[in-house]
Amino acid sequence: MVTEKIILGIDPGTSIMGFGIIKVIGKKMTFVQMNELDLKKYDDHYVKLRKIFERTIELIETHNPDEIALEAPFFGKNVQSMLKLGRAQGVAMAAGLSRDIPVIEYAPRRIKQSITGKGTASKEQVAAMLQSLLGFKDMPKNLDMTDGLAAAVCHFFSSGKETGTKSYSGWDSFVKQNEKRVTK
């Protein structure tokens, strides 16, 4: 029996949230869509978080993904930026978990490695490889779109392999894996 699933990939950000969707039939993936949510026009951080949640819910309701792959925030020197990125990621995770969709996060280096074979690849190299793999015609001007798509493709390549990534199938799963972070 041939299995079919939809994977939504998200690159959460506080200026731009990139996302991409692939359809998997058996062992073959096809390109569905990629786009971005431009958040630069909003000054209020909480409004940005609401927009990320609403857009993620809209994508879920439109495309019915079976799984969501997120790019995890990378560690930087600016603590405030890390906090904001973590919130953006958390809001996207919460949207998926609120609909009981498994959420899996991948480190940026891991995503680049799975797409190009090199964990230090540039955004341009990742985008070019995705274009070659999926056959989409026009390269987007903003590569946050391809970053979201790359998360979905990384998840497809990683499916069925234990890799040390974090995976949550719902709130109960999240709480069990993060007992020290939950206050009772």
N, C-alpha and C positions, 0 to 999 in steps of 0.2 A: 504494500500500500504506500503510495506517495504522500509524504507529509507536506503541508503547506503552512507557512507562517509569515507574518509581517513583523519586521524589526524597525523600531523607531530609534534613531541615534540622535543624541542631543549633546551639543557643546554649550553648556550653560555659561552665561556671562552677564555682567551688569550693564554693558554697553550694547552688545549684540549677542543674541542666542541663536546659534546656528543649529539647523536640524536637517536630517536626511532620513529617508524611508526606503527600505528595500523589501522586496518580496522574495521569499525562498520557497522553491518547489523542489522537493527532493534535495539534491546537492547543488542545485543551480540557483544563483541569485540574480535578480533583475532590479534595475533602477526604477523607483516609483516617483520620488520627488526629493528636492532639496530646496531650502529657503532659509530665511533669517527673520528674526524678530528684532527690529531696530528699537533700542531702548534709550538712545542718546537724547531723544526729545523730552524725556521725563527727568525732572530734577529730583523728585522725591524717591528715595531708595525703596520705600515701601510700595509705592505705586509700581515701580519696576518689578518687584517681587510678585505683585498681584497680576501684572501683565504676563509674566513668565508662567504662572500657574494657569491662568485662563487660556493662554495659547497652547500649553501642553494638553490641557483638557480638550480643547477644540481638536487638536491633532488626534487624540485618542478616540474621540467620538466620530471623527471623519474616517480614519483609517483602521480602527480596531486593531492596534498592534498586539501581538502575542507577547512581546518582550520589549523592554526599553533598555538601551545601552547608553550610559552617560560617561562623558570624559570627566574624570576626577580632577579637582583643582590641583595644580602643581604647587610645590612649596616655593614661596618667594620671600623676599626680605621685608616687604611691606605688609605688616600684620592686618591693617585695616582692609587692604585689597583682598587678602586671603579670607577674612571674615565675610566680606561682601560676596565673594565668589562661592564660598561655602553655603551661604544662605541661598544664592541663586540655584545651586545644585540641589539643596535640600527641598526647595519649593518644587522643582521639576520632579524630584523623587516622590514627594508627597502626592503630587497629581497622579502619578502612575500607581502608587500604592493605594490611593483612595479608590481606584478602580480595579484593585486586586491583580495588577499586571506586574510580573516579576521585573525587578530593576537590578541591573548589573552595572558596576562601575569599573572603568579601566583607566590606568595611568596613561598620561599623554605619550610617554616613551613606549609603552606597550602597544598603543594604537599605531604609532608610526612604525614600530618593528613589524607588526602583523601585516601592514599594508605594503611597505617598501622593503622590508628586510633589514632596515637600519633604524634604530631607536633615536638617532639624532637627525633624521631627515627633516628637511624644511617643509613648510606648509605647501609650497609650490610643488615639491617632489611628491608629497602625499596626494595632492589634487591631480597631478598628471597621471599617477598610477591608478587612481580611482576612475579617471576618465577612460583610461585604457581597459580597466576591468569591467566597467559598467556601460561604456559606450555612450555616455551623455554627450551631446553635441557642443554646447557652449560652456566654456570655463567661466564660472562666476567671477565677478569683479572682487567680491569679498569672500575670502577663503574660510570664514567662519562656517559658511554653508558646508564646504567639503569636510571641515573638521567634524561636524555633526554626522555627516554621511560616513566618515571614516570610523566613528564609534560603532555604527550599525554593522559595517563590513567587518570590523575587528571581532565583534560578537559572533557574526556568522562563522568566521574562520576559527573561532575559539569554541564553538558549540560542542558540547560533549566532552570537553577536556577540562580537567581540574587545573586551575592556573593560579590560585591564590587571589583571585579577584573577589570582590564582595558582591554577594547576590542576596536579594531580599524578595520573597514571594508575597509579602503582605506585612501589615504592622506587627503581627505576632512574631514573624520571622525576624524582623528588624529588632524588636525588643529582645528576643532570645540571643541574638548575636551582639547586642550592645547593652547587656545588663548593667554594666558599670556606668553607663551614660544616662540611664533612666532613673528618675527620682520617683519613689513610690510614696 
